[in-house]
Amino acid sequence: MAKKLETVKLVASMEKAARKTKKPLWGTLAEIIEHPSRHQIAVNLTKLNKIAAASKGKILVVPGKILSTGEFTEKATIVAVAASAVAKQKMKGKAEFTTLAEFAKKFDKVDASKVIIVG
């Protein structure tokens, strides 16, 4: 089965960022996203909240989808391929949410030491 065009473009932009910046972060993310859809990552808000509490000031990157199970109470910057509508609503006002496609556009400004890949 063919991959979605958006996914192909996202992986290509991350591979380009990996070559340009020589930061393994982008190559790792591209590799994870390239996996078949049955192996895609899904993270609940409960798990995300625990990680956010333990890692203040870090950017949490979910190379998959954020699901709405649980509550989110921490201040954090969260980047994901997608998030359910209910999860976005629960994070509203507490977390700064960005899609991975938007995050990849500013690859040269990202400090890889402040990024945690959640999965």
C-alpha positions, 0 to 999 in steps of 0.5 A: 500500500502506498504512503500518504503524500504528506508523510512522504513529504515530511520524511523527505524534509526531515532527511534533508534537515538531517543532511543539512544540519548533521544532527541525528535527531532529524534522521531518527524522526524520519526513520520512525515516521517511515514505519508501516502504519500498523507500527505507528506510535500513539501516546496518551495524555497521561504518559505525556503528562508524566514525561512533561513533569519530569523534563521541564523546559524540554520539547516533547516530540511524538512521532505519531498521534496523541490520544485523549486518554487522561489529563494534561496539567503541565506547561510544555511544548509538544510536537506531534504528527497529529493529535485527536481533537479531544486531546488538543482541547485538553492541552489547550492553555497548558501546552504549546502544540505544533505539528511535526511538519511545522516544526520541521520547517524551522529545523535549523533553529532547533537545539537537539539537546532540548528535544525528547522523543516520546514513544 
